[in-house]
């Protein structure tokens, strides 16, 4: 008599969850956040919409979790910034990688959707900042403090404000879409932030 195995509900749930992640990210990239619906995600993932509502309260919550999962899969070596001893070179490397990610359709669509969702849904916005932005900001802060410790940055610098000098303009240009987001722009941000705009002696 053939052995009958009990279906593994945990494995089935994980397959469904991953299918939902992929469906949510694909849909929001293809049709935008407004036209993405729970029904559409469910149909594309091959699950019932009640399965989605059992795990998430809204499409914004689905997208946030899916994007966090994508970010975890694509980040290599964690969130730490390189520390080669050359602060400018390390920052250029990281900002160029950020430019590439923001220009990548697989990341750009979900990122813009979450930015929009976070404006109208305070909870989603807070979770996006806490779970994605804050770890990245803290990594920048640790790198800048390391530079300060070896005399590459002025002592007593507010590291968090310093970080904003790099990522703030980058995000602003990305959100407005009026000018291209390039490696050259990233390099210029590092130059201006580290050396200022005043004439050099």
Contact map, one row per residue, 1 for C-alpha under 8 A:
111000000000000000000000000000000000000000000000000000000000000000000000000000000000000000000000000000000000000000000000000000000000000000000000000000000000000000000000000000000000000000000000000000000
111100000000000000000000000000000000000000000000000000000000000000000000000000000000000000000000000000000000000000000000000000000000000000000000000000000000000000000000000000000000000000000000000000000
111110000000000000000000000000000000000000000000000000000000000000000000000000000000000000000000000000000000000000000000000000000000000000000000000000000000000000000000000000000000000000000000000000000
011111000000000000000000000000000000000000000000000000000000000000000000000000000000000000000000000000000000000000000000000000000000000000000000000000000000000000000000000000000000000000000000000000000
001111100000000000000000000000000000000000000000000000000000000000000000000000000000000000000000000000000000000000000000000000000000000000000000000000000000000000000000000000000000000000000000000000000
000111110000000000000000000000000000000000000000000000000000000000000000000000000000000000000000000000000000000000000000000000000000000000000000000000000000000000000000000000000000000000000000000000000
000011111000000000000000000000000000000000000000000000000000000000000000000000000000000000000000000000000000000000000000000000000000000000000000000000000000000000000000000000000000000000000000000000000
000001111111000000000000000000000000000000000000000000000000000000000000000000000000000000000000000000000000000000000000000000000000000000000000000000000000000000000000000000000000000000000000000000000
000000111111100000000000000000000000000000000000000000000000000000000000000000000000000000000000000000000000000000000000000000000000000000000000000000000000000000000000000000000000000000000000000000000
000000011111110000000000000000000000000000000000000000000000000000000000000000000000000000000000000000000000000000000000000000000000000000000000000000000000000000000000000000000000000000000000000000000
000000011111111000000000000000000000000000000000000000000000000000000000000000000000000000000000000000000000000000000000000000000000000000000000000000000000000000000000000000000000000000000000000000000
000000011111111100000000000000000000000000000000000000000000000000000000000000000000000000000000000000000000000000000000000000000000000000000000000000000000000000000000000000000000000000000000000000000
000000001111111110000000000000000000000000000000000000000000000000000000000000000000000000000000000000000000000000000000000000000000000000000000000000000000000000000000000000000000000000000000000000000
000000000111111111000000000000000000000000000000000000000000000000000000000000000000000000000000000000000000000000000000000000000000000000000000000000000000000000000000000000000000000000000000000000000
000000000011111111100000000000000000000000000000000000000000000000000000000000000000000000000000000000000000000000000000000000000000000000000000000000000000000000000000000000000000000000000000000000000
000000000001111111110000000000000000000000001010000000000000000000000000000000000000000000000000000000000000000000000000000000000000000000000000000000000000000000000000000000000000000000000000000000000
000000000000111111111000000000000000000000000000000000000000000000000000000000000000000000000000000000000000000000000000000000000000000000000000000000000000000000000000000000000000000000000000000000000
000000000000011111111100000000000000000000000000000000000000000000000000000000000000000000000000000000000000000000000000000000000000000000000000000000000000000000000000000000000000000000000000000000000
000000000000001111111110000000000000000000001100000000000000000000000000000000000000000000000000000000000000000000000000000000000000000000000000000000000000000000000000000000000000000000000000000000000
000000000000000111111111000000000000000011011000000100000000000000000000000000000000000000000000000000000000000000000000000000000000000000000000000000000000000000000000000000000000000000000000000000000
000000000000000011111111100000000000000000000000000000000000011011100000000000000000000000000000000000000000000000000000000000000000000000000000000000000000000000000000000000000000000000000000000000000
000000000000000001111111110000000000000000001000000000000000000001000000000000000000000000000000000000000000000000000000000000000000000000000000000000000000000000000000000000000000000000000000000000000
000000000000000000111111111000000000000011011000000000000000000000000000000000000000000000000000000000000000000000000000000000000000000000000000000000000000000000000000000000000000000000000000000000000
000000000000000000011111111100000001000010000000000000000000011001000000000000000000000000000000000000000000000000000000000000000000000000000000000000000000000000000000000000000000000000000000000000000
000000000000000000001111111110000000000000000000000000000000001001100000000000000000000000000000000000000100110000000000000000000000000000000000000000000000000000000000000000000000000000000000000000000
000000000000000000000111111111000000000000000000000000000000000000000000000000000000000000000000000000000100000000000000000000000000000000000000000000000000000000000000000000000000000000000000000000000
000000000000000000000011111111110001000110000000000000000000000000000000000000000000000000000000000000000000000000000000000000000000000000000000000000000000000000000000000000000000000000000000000000000
000000000000000000000001111111111011000000000000000000000000000000000000000000000000000000000000000000000000110010000000000000000000000000000000000000000000000000000000000000000000000000000000000000000
000000000000000000000000111111111000000000000000000000000000000000000000000000000000000000000000000000001101110000000000000000000000000000000000000000000000000000000000000000000000000000000000000000000
000000000000000000000000011111110000000000000000000000000000000000000000000000000000000000000000000000000000000000000000000000000000000000000000000000000000000000000000000000000000000000000000000000000
000000000000000000000000001111111111000000000000000000000000000000000000000000000000000000000000000000000000000000000000000000000000000000000000000000000000000000000000000000000000000000000000000000000
000000000000000000000000001111111111000000000000000000000000000000000000000000000000000000000000000000000000100010000000000000000000000000000000000000000000000000000000000000000000000000000000000000000
000000000000000000000000000110111111000000000000000000000000000000000000000000000000000000000000000000000000000010000000000000000000000000000000000000000000000000000000000000000000000000000000000000000
000000000000000000000000000000111111100000000000000000000000000000000000000000000000000000000000000000000000000000000000000000000000000000000000000000000000000000000000000000000000000000000000000000000
000000000000000000000000000100111111100000000000000000000000000000000000000000000000000000000000000000000000000000000000000000000000000000000000000000000000000000000000000000000000000000000000000000000
000000000000000000000001001100111111110110000000000000000010000000000000000000000000000000000000000000000000000000000000000000000000000000000000000000000000000000000000000000000000000000000000000000000
000000000000000000000000000000000111111110000000000000000010000000000000000000000000000000000000000000000000000000000000000000000000000000000000000000000000000000000000000000000000000000000000000000000
000000000000000000000000000000000001111111000000100100000110000000000000000000000000000000000000000000000000000000000000000000000000000000000000000000000000000000000000000000000000000000000000000000000
000000000000000000000000000000000000111111100000100000000000000000000000000000000000000000000000000000000000000000000000000000000000000000000000000000000000000000000000000000000000000000000000000000000
000000000000000000000000001000000001111111110000000000000000000000000000000000000000000000000000000000000000000000000000000000000000000000000000000000000000000000000000000000000000000000000000000000000
000000000000000000010011001000000001111111111000000000000000000000000000000000000000000000000000000000000000000000000000000000000000000000000000000000000000000000000000000000000000000000000000000000000
000000000000000000010010000000000000011111111111100100000000000000000000000000000000000000000000000000000000000000000000000000000000000000000000000000000000000000000000000000000000000000000000000000000
000000000000000000000000000000000000001111111111100000000000000000000000000000000000000000000000000000000000000000000000000000000000000000000000000000000000000000000000000000000000000000000000000000000
000000000000000000010010000000000000000111111110000000000000000000000000000000000000000000000000000000000000000000000000000000000000000000000000000000000000000000000000000000000000000000000000000000000
000000000000000100110110000000000000000011111110000000000000000000000000000000000000000000000000000000000000000000000000000000000000000000000000000000000000000000000000000000000000000000000000000000000
000000000000000000100000000000000000000001111111000000000000000000000000000000000000000000000000000000000000000000000000000000000000000000000000000000000000000000000000000000000000000000000000000000000
000000000000000100000000000000000000000001111111101100000000000000000000000000000000000000000000000000000000000000000000000000000000000000000000000000000000000000000000000000000000000000000000000000000
000000000000000000000000000000000000000001100111111100000000000000000000000000000000000000000000000000000000000000000000000000000000000000000000000000000000000000000000000000000000000000000000000000000
000000000000000000000000000000000000011001100011111110000000000000000000000000000000000000000000000000000000000000000000000000000000000000000000000000000000000000000000000000000000000000000000000000000
000000000000000000000000000000000000000000000001111111000000000000000000000000000000000000000000000000000000000000000000000000000000000000000000000000000000000000000000000000000000000000000000000000000
000000000000000000000000000000000000000000000011111111100000000000000000000000000000000000000000000000000000000000000000000000000000000000000000000000000000000000000000000000000000000000000000000000000
000000000000000000010000000000000000010001000011111111110000000000000000000000000000000000000000000000000000000000000000000000000000000000000000000000000000000000000000000000000000000000000000000000000
000000000000000000000000000000000000000000000000111111111100000000000000000000000000000000000000000000000000000000000000000000000000000000000000000000000000000000000000000000000000000000000000000000000
000000000000000000000000000000000000000000000000011111111000000000000000000000000000000000000000000000000000000000000000000000000000000000000000000000000000000000000000000000000000000000000000000000000
000000000000000000000000000000000000000000000000001111111000000000000000000000000000000000000000000000000000000000000000000000000000000000000000000000000000000000000000000000000000000000000000000000000
000000000000000000000000000000000000000000000000000111111110110000000000000000000000000000000000000000000000000000000000000000000000000000000000000000000000000000000000000000000000000000000000000000000
000000000000000000000000000000000000000000000000000011111110100000000000000000000000000000000000000000000000000000000000000000000000000000000000000000000000000000000000000000000000000000000000000000000
000000000000000000000000000000000000010000000000000010011111110000000000000000000000000000000000000000000000000000000000000000000000000000000000000000000000000000000000000000000000000000000000000000000
000000000000000000000000000000000001110000000000000000011111111000000000000000000000000000000000000000000000000000000000000000000000000000000000000000000000000000000000000000000000000000000000000000000
000000000000000000000000000000000000000000000000000000000111111100000000000000000000000000000000000000000000000001001000000100000000000000000000000000000000000000000000000000000000000000000000000000000
000000000000000000000000000000000000000000000000000000011111111110000000000000000000000000000000000000000000000000000000000100000000000000000000000000000000000000000000000000000000000000000000000000000
000000000000000000001001000000000000000000000000000000010111111111000000000000000000000000000000000000000000000000000000000000000000000000000000000000000000000000000000000000000000000000000000000000000
000000000000000000001001100000000000000000000000000000000011111111100000000000000000000000000000000000000000010001000000000000000000000000000000000000000000000000000000000000000000000000000000000000000
000000000000000000000000000000000000000000000000000000000001111111110000000000000000000000000000000000000000000001000000000100010000000000000000000000000000000000000000000000000000000000000000000000000
000000000000000000001000000000000000000000000000000000000000111111111000000000000000000000000000000000000000000000000000000000000000000000000000000000000000000000000000000000000000000000000000000000000
000000000000000000001101100000000000000000000000000000000000011111111100000000000000000000000000000000000000000000000000000000000000000000000000000000000000000000000000000000000000000000000000000000000
000000000000000000001000100000000000000000000000000000000000001111111110000000000000000000000000000000000000011000000000000000000000000000000000000000000000000000000000000000000000000000000000000000000
000000000000000000000000000000000000000000000000000000000000000111111111000000000000000000000000000000000000000000000000000000000011000000000000000000000000000000000000000000000000000000000000000000000
000000000000000000000000000000000000000000000000000000000000000011111111100000000000000000000000000000000000000000000000000000000000000000000000000000000000000000000000000000000000000000000000000000000
000000000000000000000000000000000000000000000000000000000000000001111111110000000000000000000000000000000000000000000000000000000000000000000000000000000000000000000000000000000000000000000000000000000
000000000000000000000000000000000000000000000000000000000000000000111111111000000000000000000000000000000000000000000000000000000000000000000000000000000000000000000000000000000000000000000000000000000
000000000000000000000000000000000000000000000000000000000000000000011111111000000000000000000000000000000000000000000000000000000000000000000000000000000000000000000000000000000000000000000000000000000
000000000000000000000000000000000000000000000000000000000000000000001111111100000000000000000000000000000000000000000000000000000000000000000000000000000000000000000000000000000000000000000000000000000
000000000000000000000000000000000000000000000000000000000000000000000111111100000000000000000000000000000000000000000000000000000000000000000000000000000000000000000000000000000000000000000000000000000
000000000000000000000000000000000000000000000000000000000000000000000011111111100000000000000000000000000000000000000000000000000000000000000000000000000000000000000000000000000000000000000000000000000
000000000000000000000000000000000000000000000000000000000000000000000000111111100000000000000000000000000000000000000000000000000000000000000000000000000000000000000000000000000000000000000000000000000
000000000000000000000000000000000000000000000000000000000000000000000000001111110000000000000000000000000000000000000000000000000000000000000000000000000000000000000000000000000000000000000000000000000
000000000000000000000000000000000000000000000000000000000000000000000000001111110000000000000000000000000000000000000000000000000000000000000000000000000000000000000000000000000000000000000000000000000
000000000000000000000000000000000000000000000000000000000000000000000000001111111000000000000000000000000000000000000000000000000000001100100000000000000000000000000000000000000000000000000000000000000
000000000000000000000000000000000000000000000000000000000000000000000000000011111100000000000000000000000000000000000000000000000000000100110000000000000000000000000000000000000000000000000000000000000
000000000000000000000000000000000000000000000000000000000000000000000000000000111110000001000100000000000000000000000000000000000000000000110010000000000000000000000000000000000000000000000000000000000
000000000000000000000000000000000000000000000000000000000000000000000000000000011111000001000000000000000000000000000000000000000000000000000010000000000000000000000000000000000000000000000000000000000
000000000000000000000000000000000000000000000000000000000000000000000000000000001111111001000000000000000000000000000000000000000000000000000010000000000000000000000000000000000000000000000000000000000
000000000000000000000000000000000000000000000000000000000000000000000000000000000111111001000000000000000000000000000000000000000000000000000000000000000000000000000000000000000000000000000000000000000
000000000000000000000000000000000000000000000000000000000000000000000000000000000011111000000000000000000000000000000000000000000000000000000000001000000000000000000000000000000000000000000000000000000
000000000000000000000000000000000000000000000000000000000000000000000000000000000011111111000000000000000000000000000000000000000000000000000000000000000000000000000000000000000000000000000000000000000
000000000000000000000000000000000000000000000000000000000000000000000000000000000011111111100000000000000000000000000000000000000000000000000001001000010000000000000000000000000000000000000000000000000
000000000000000000000000000000000000000000000000000000000000000000000000000000000000011111110000000000000000000000000000000000000000000000000000000000000000000000000000000000000000000000000110010000000
000000000000000000000000000000000000000000000000000000000000000000000000000000000000011111111000000000000000000000000000000000000000000000000000000000000000000000000000000000000000000000000000000000000
000000000000000000000000000000000000000000000000000000000000000000000000000000001111011111111100000000000000000000000000000000000000000000000000000000000000000000000000000000000000000000000000000000000
000000000000000000000000000000000000000000000000000000000000000000000000000000000000001111111110000000000000000000000000000000000000000000000000000000000000000000000000000000000000000000000100000000000
000000000000000000000000000000000000000000000000000000000000000000000000000000000000000111111111000000000000000000000000000000000000000000000000000000000000000000000000000000000000000001100100000000000
000000000000000000000000000000000000000000000000000000000000000000000000000000000000000011111111100000000000000000000000000000000000000000000000000000000000000000000000000000000000000000000000000000000
000000000000000000000000000000000000000000000000000000000000000000000000000000001000000001111111110000000000000000000000000000000000000000000000000000000000000000000000000000000000000000000000000000000
000000000000000000000000000000000000000000000000000000000000000000000000000000000000000000111111111000000000000000000000000000000000000000000000000000000000000000000110000000000000001001100000000000000
000000000000000000000000000000000000000000000000000000000000000000000000000000000000000000011111111100000000000000000000000000000000000000000000000000000000000000000000000000000000011001100000000000000
000000000000000000000000000000000000000000000000000000000000000000000000000000000000000000001111111110000000000000000000000000000000000000000000000000000000000000000000000000000000000000000000000000000
000000000000000000000000000000000000000000000000000000000000000000000000000000000000000000000111111111000000000000000000000000000000000000000000000000000000000000000000000000000000000000000000000000000
000000000000000000000000000000000000000000000000000000000000000000000000000000000000000000000011111111100000000000000000000000000000000000000000000000000000000000000000000000000000111001000000000000000
000000000000000000000000000000000000000000000000000000000000000000000000000000000000000000000001111111110000000000000000000000000000000000000000000000000000000000000000000000000000000000000000000000000
000000000000000000000000000000000000000000000000000000000000000000000000000000000000000000000000111111110011000000000000000000000000000000000000000000000000000000000000000000000000000000000000000000000
000000000000000000000000000000000000000000000000000000000000000000000000000000000000000000000000011111111011001000000000000000000000000000000000000000000000000000000000000001000000000000000000000000000
000000000000000000000000000000000000000000000000000000000000000000000000000000000000000000000000001111111011000000000000000000000000000000000000000000000000000000000000000000000000100000000000000000000
000000000000000000000000000000000000000000000000000000000000000000000000000000000000000000000000000111111111000000000000000000000000000000000000000000000000000000000000000000000000000000000000000000000
000000000000000000000000000010000000000000000000000000000000000000000000000000000000000000000000000001111111100000000000000000000000000000000000000000000000000000000000000000000000000000000000000000000
000000000000000000000000110010000000000000000000000000000000000000000000000000000000000000000000000000011111110000000000000000000000000000000000000000000000000000000000000000000000000000000000000000000
000000000000000000000000000000000000000000000000000000000000000000000000000000000000000000000000000011111111111000000000000000000000000000000000000000000000000000000000000000000000000000000000000000000
000000000000000000000000000010000000000000000000000000000000000000000000000000000000000000000000000011111111111100000000000000000000000000000000000000000000000000000000000000000000000000000000000000000
000000000000000000000000100110010000000000000000000000000000000000000000000000000000000000000000000000001111111110000000000000000000000000000000000000000000000000000000000000000000000000000000000000000
000000000000000000000000100110000000000000000000000000000000001000100000000000000000000000000000000000000111111111000000000000000000000000000000000000000000000000000000000000000000000000000000000000000
000000000000000000000000000000000000000000000000000000000000000000100000000000000000000000000000000001000011111111100000000000000000000000000000000000000000000000000000000000000000000000000000000000000
000000000000000000000000000000000000000000000000000000000000000000000000000000000000000000000000000000000001111111110000000000000000000000000000000000000000000000000000000000100000000000000000000000000
000000000000000000000000000100011000000000000000000000000000000000000000000000000000000000000000000000000000111111111000000000000000000000000000000000000000000000000000000000000000000000000000000000000
000000000000000000000000000000000000000000000000000000000001001100000000000000000000000000000000000000000000011111111100000110010000000000000000000000000000000000000000000000000000000000000000000000000
000000000000000000000000000000000000000000000000000000000000000000000000000000000000000000000000000000000000001111111110000010000000000000000000000000000000000000000000000000000000000000000000000000000
000000000000000000000000000000000000000000000000000000000000000000000000000000000000000000000000000000000000000111111111000000000000000000000000000000000000000000000000000000000000000000000000000000000
000000000000000000000000000000000000000000000000000000000001000000000000000000000000000000000000000000000000000011111111100110000000000000000000000000000000000000000000000000000000000000000000000000000
000000000000000000000000000000000000000000000000000000000000000000000000000000000000000000000000000000000000000001111111111111010000000000000000000000000000000000000000000000000000000000000000000000000
000000000000000000000000000000000000000000000000000000000000000000000000000000000000000000000000000000000000000000111111110010000000000000000000000000000000000000000000000000000000000000000000000000000
000000000000000000000000000000000000000000000000000000000000000000000000000000000000000000000000000000000000000000011111110000000000000000000000000000000000000000000000000000000000000000000000000000000
000000000000000000000000000000000000000000000000000000000000000000000000000000000000000000000000000000000000000000001111111110000000000000000000000000000000000000000000000000000000000000000000000000000
000000000000000000000000000000000000000000000000000000000000000000000000000000000000000000000000000000000000000000000111111111000000000000000000000000000000000000000000000000000000000000000000000000000
000000000000000000000000000000000000000000000000000000000000000000000000000000000000000000000000000000000000000000000100111111100000000000000000000000000000000000000000000000000000000000000000000000000
000000000000000000000000000000000000000000000000000000000001100100000000000000000000000000000000000000000000000001001100111111110000000000000000000000000000000000000000000000000000000000000000000000000
000000000000000000000000000000000000000000000000000000000000000000000000000000000000000000000000000000000000000001101110111111111000000000000000000000000000000000000000000000000000000000000000000000000
000000000000000000000000000000000000000000000000000000000000000000000000000000000000000000000000000000000000000000000100011111111100000000000000000000000000000000000000000000000000000000000000000000000
000000000000000000000000000000000000000000000000000000000000000000000000000000000000000000000000000000000000000000000000001111111111000000000000000000000000000000000000000000000000000000000000000000000
000000000000000000000000000000000000000000000000000000000000000100000000000000000000000000000000000000000000000001000100000111111111100000000000000000000000000000000000000000000000000000000000000000000
000000000000000000000000000000000000000000000000000000000000000000000000000000000000000000000000000000000000000000000000000011111111110000000000000000000000000000000000000000000000000000000000000000000
000000000000000000000000000000000000000000000000000000000000000000000000000000000000000000000000000000000000000000000000000001111111111000000000000000000000000000000000000000000000000000000000000000000
000000000000000000000000000000000000000000000000000000000000000000010000000000000000000000000000000000000000000000000000000000111111111000000000000000000000000000000000000000000000000000000000000000000
000000000000000000000000000000000000000000000000000000000000000000010000000000000000000000000000000000000000000000000000000000111111111100000000000000000000000000000000000000000000000000000000000000000
000000000000000000000000000000000000000000000000000000000000000000000000000000000000000000000000000000000000000000000000000000011111111110000000000000000000000000000000000000000000000000000000000000000
000000000000000000000000000000000000000000000000000000000000000000000000000000000000000000000000000000000000000000000000000000001111111111000000000000000000000000000000000000000000000000000000000000000
000000000000000000000000000000000000000000000000000000000000000000000000000000100000000000000000000000000000000000000000000000000111111111100000000000000000000000000000000000000000000000000000000000000
000000000000000000000000000000000000000000000000000000000000000000000000000000110000000000000000000000000000000000000000000000000001111111110000000000000000000000000000000000000000000000000000000000000
000000000000000000000000000000000000000000000000000000000000000000000000000000000000000000000000000000000000000000000000000000000000111111111000000000000000000100100000000000000000000000000000000000000
000000000000000000000000000000000000000000000000000000000000000000000000000000000000000000000000000000000000000000000000000000000000011111111100000000000000000000000000000000000000000000000000000000000
000000000000000000000000000000000000000000000000000000000000000000000000000000111000000000000000000000000000000000000000000000000000001111111110000000000000000000000000000000000000000000000000000000000
000000000000000000000000000000000000000000000000000000000000000000000000000000011000000000000000000000000000000000000000000000000000000111111111000000000000000000100000000000000000000000000000000000000
000000000000000000000000000000000000000000000000000000000000000000000000000000000000000000000000000000000000000000000000000000000000000011111111100000000000001100100000000000000000000000000000000000000
000000000000000000000000000000000000000000000000000000000000000000000000000000000000000000000000000000000000000000000000000000000000000001111111110000000000000000000000000000000000000000000000000000000
000000000000000000000000000000000000000000000000000000000000000000000000000000001110000000000000000000000000000000000000000000000000000000111111111000000000000000000000000000000000000000000000000000000
000000000000000000000000000000000000000000000000000000000000000000000000000000000000001000000000000000000000000000000000000000000000000000011111111100001000001000000000000000000000000000000000000000000
000000000000000000000000000000000000000000000000000000000000000000000000000000000000000000000000000000000000000000000000000000000000000000001111111110000000001000000000000000000000000000000000000000000
000000000000000000000000000000000000000000000000000000000000000000000000000000000000000000000000000000000000000000000000000000000000000000000111111111000000000000000000000000000000000000000000000000000
000000000000000000000000000000000000000000000000000000000000000000000000000000000000101000000000000000000000000000000000000000000000000000000011111111111000000000000000000000000000000000000000000000000
000000000000000000000000000000000000000000000000000000000000000000000000000000000000000000000000000000000000000000000000000000000000000000000001111111111110000000000000000000000000000000000000000000000
000000000000000000000000000000000000000000000000000000000000000000000000000000000000000000000000000000000000000000000000000000000000000000000000111111110000000000000000000000000000000000000000000000000
000000000000000000000000000000000000000000000000000000000000000000000000000000000000000000000000000000000000000000000000000000000000000000000000011111111000000000000000000000000000000000000000000000000
000000000000000000000000000000000000000000000000000000000000000000000000000000000000000000000000000000000000000000000000000000000000000000000000001111111110000000000000000000000000000000000000000000000
000000000000000000000000000000000000000000000000000000000000000000000000000000000000001000000000000000000000000000000000000000000000000000000000001111111100000000000000000000000000000000000000000000000
000000000000000000000000000000000000000000000000000000000000000000000000000000000000000000000000000000000000000000000000000000000000000000000001001101111110100000000000000000000000000000000000000000000
000000000000000000000000000000000000000000000000000000000000000000000000000000000000000000000000000000000000000000000000000000000000000000000000000100111111100000000000000000000000000000000000000000000
000000000000000000000000000000000000000000000000000000000000000000000000000000000000000000000000000000000000000000000000000000000000000000000000000100101111100000000000000000000000000000000000000000000
000000000000000000000000000000000000000000000000000000000000000000000000000000000000000000000000000000000000000000000000000000000000000000000000000000000111110000000000000000000000000000000000000000000
000000000000000000000000000000000000000000000000000000000000000000000000000000000000000000000000000000000000000000000000000000000000000000000000000000001111111001000000000000000000000000000000000000000
000000000000000000000000000000000000000000000000000000000000000000000000000000000000000000000000000000000000000000000000000000000000000000000000000000000001111111000000000000000000000000000000000000000
000000000000000000000000000000000000000000000000000000000000000000000000000000000000000000000000000000000000000000000000000000000000000000001001100000000000111111100000000000000000000000000000000000000
000000000000000000000000000000000000000000000000000000000000000000000000000000000000000000000000000000000000000000000000000000000000000010001000000000000000011111110000000000000000000000000000000000000
000000000000000000000000000000000000000000000000000000000000000000000000000000000000000000000000000000000000000000000000000000000000000000000000000000000000011111111000000000000000000000000000000000000
000000000000000000000000000000000000000000000000000000000000000000000000000000000000000000000000000000000000000000000000000000000000000000000000000000000000111111111100000000000000000000000000100000000
000000000000000000000000000000000000000000000000000000000000000000000000000000000000000000000000000000000000000000000000000000000000000010011000000000000000001111111110000000000000000000000000000000000
000000000000000000000000000000000000000000000000000000000000000000000000000000000000000000000000000000000000000000000000000000000000000000000000000000000000000111111111100000000000000000000000000000000
000000000000000000000000000000000000000000000000000000000000000000000000000000000000000000000000000000000000000000000000000000000000000000000000000000000000000011111111100000000000000000001000100000000
000000000000000000000000000000000000000000000000000000000000000000000000000000000000000000000010000000000000000000000000000000000000000000000000000000000000000001111111110000000000000000001100100000000
000000000000000000000000000000000000000000000000000000000000000000000000000000000000000000000010000000000000000000000000000000000000000000000000000000000000000000111111111000000000000000000000000000000
000000000000000000000000000000000000000000000000000000000000000000000000000000000000000000000000000000000000000000000000000000000000000000000000000000000000000000011111111100000000000000000000000000000
000000000000000000000000000000000000000000000000000000000000000000000000000000000000000000000000000000000000000000000000000000000000000000000000000000000000000000011111111110000000000000001000000000000
000000000000000000000000000000000000000000000000000000000000000000000000000000000000000000000000000000000000000000000000000000000000000000000000000000000000000000000111111111000000100001000000000000000
000000000000000000000000000000000000000000000000000000000000000000000000000000000000000000000000000000000000000000000000000000000000000000000000000000000000000000000011111111100000000000000000000000000
000000000000000000000000000000000000000000000000000000000000000000000000000000000000000000000000000000000000000000000000000000000000000000000000000000000000000000000001111111110000000000000000000000000
000000000000000000000000000000000000000000000000000000000000000000000000000000000000000000000000000000000000000000000000000000000000000000000000000000000000000000000000111111111111100000000000000000000
000000000000000000000000000000000000000000000000000000000000000000000000000000000000000000000000000001000000000000000000000000000000000000000000000000000000000000000000011111111000100000000000000000000
000000000000000000000000000000000000000000000000000000000000000000000000000000000000000000000000000000000000000100000000000000000000000000000000000000000000000000000000001111111000000000000000000000000
000000000000000000000000000000000000000000000000000000000000000000000000000000000000000000000000000000000000000000000000000000000000000000000000000000000000000000000000000111111110000000000000000000000
000000000000000000000000000000000000000000000000000000000000000000000000000000000000000000000000000000000000000000000000000000000000000000000000000000000000000000000000000011111111000000000000000000000
000000000000000000000000000000000000000000000000000000000000000000000000000000000000000000000000000000000000000000000000000000000000000000000000000000000000000000000000000010011111000000000000000000000
000000000000000000000000000000000000000000000000000000000000000000000000000000000000000000000000000000000000000000000000000000000000000000000000000000000000000000000000000010011111100000000000000000000
000000000000000000000000000000000000000000000000000000000000000000000000000000000000000000000000000000000000000000000000000000000000000000000000000000000000000000000000000010001111110000000000000000000
000000000000000000000000000000000000000000000000000000000000000000000000000000000000000000000000001000100000000000000000000000000000000000000000000000000000000000000000010011000011111011000000000000000
000000000000000000000000000000000000000000000000000000000000000000000000000000000000000000000001001000000000000000000000000000000000000000000000000000000000000000000000000000000001111111000000000000000
000000000000000000000000000000000000000000000000000000000000000000000000000000000000000000000011001000000000000000000000000000000000000000000000000000000000000000000000000000000000111111100000000000000
000000000000000000000000000000000000000000000000000000000000000000000000000000000000000000000000000000000000000000000000000000000000000000000000000000000000000000000000000000000000011111110000000000000
000000000000000000000000000000000000000000000000000000000000000000000000000000000000000000000000000000000000000000000000000000000000000000000000000000000000000000000000000000000000111111111000000000000
000000000000000000000000000000000000000000000000000000000000000000000000000000000000000000010011001000000000000000000000000000000000000000000000000000000000000000000000010000000000111111111100000000000
000000000000000000000000000000000000000000000000000000000000000000000000000000000000000000010011000000000000000000000000000000000000000000000000000000000000000000000000000000000000001111111110000000000
000000000000000000000000000000000000000000000000000000000000000000000000000000000000000000000000000000000000000000000000000000000000000000000000000000000000000000000000000000000000000111111111000000000
000000000000000000000000000000000000000000000000000000000000000000000000000000000000000000000000000000000000000000000000000000000000000000000000000000000000000000001100100000000000000011111111100000000
000000000000000000000000000000000000000000000000000000000000000000000000000000000000000100110000000000000000000000000000000000000000000000000000000000000000000000000100000000000000000001111111110000000
000000000000000000000000000000000000000000000000000000000000000000000000000000000000000100000000000000000000000000000000000000000000000000000000000000000000000000000000000000000000000000111111111100000
000000000000000000000000000000000000000000000000000000000000000000000000000000000000000000000000000000000000000000000000000000000000000000000000000000000000000000000000000000000000000000011111111110000
000000000000000000000000000000000000000000000000000000000000000000000000000000000000000000000000000000000000000000000000000000000000000000000000000000000000000001001100000000000000000000001111111100000
000000000000000000000000000000000000000000000000000000000000000000000000000000000000000100000000000000000000000000000000000000000000000000000000000000000000000000000000000000000000000000000111111100000
000000000000000000000000000000000000000000000000000000000000000000000000000000000000000000000000000000000000000000000000000000000000000000000000000000000000000000000000000000000000000000000011111110000
000000000000000000000000000000000000000000000000000000000000000000000000000000000000000000000000000000000000000000000000000000000000000000000000000000000000000000000000000000000000000000000011111111000
000000000000000000000000000000000000000000000000000000000000000000000000000000000000000000000000000000000000000000000000000000000000000000000000000000000000000000000000000000000000000000000001001111100
000000000000000000000000000000000000000000000000000000000000000000000000000000000000000000000000000000000000000000000000000000000000000000000000000000000000000000000000000000000000000000000000000111110
000000000000000000000000000000000000000000000000000000000000000000000000000000000000000000000000000000000000000000000000000000000000000000000000000000000000000000000000000000000000000000000000000011111
000000000000000000000000000000000000000000000000000000000000000000000000000000000000000000000000000000000000000000000000000000000000000000000000000000000000000000000000000000000000000000000000000001111
000000000000000000000000000000000000000000000000000000000000000000000000000000000000000000000000000000000000000000000000000000000000000000000000000000000000000000000000000000000000000000000000000000111
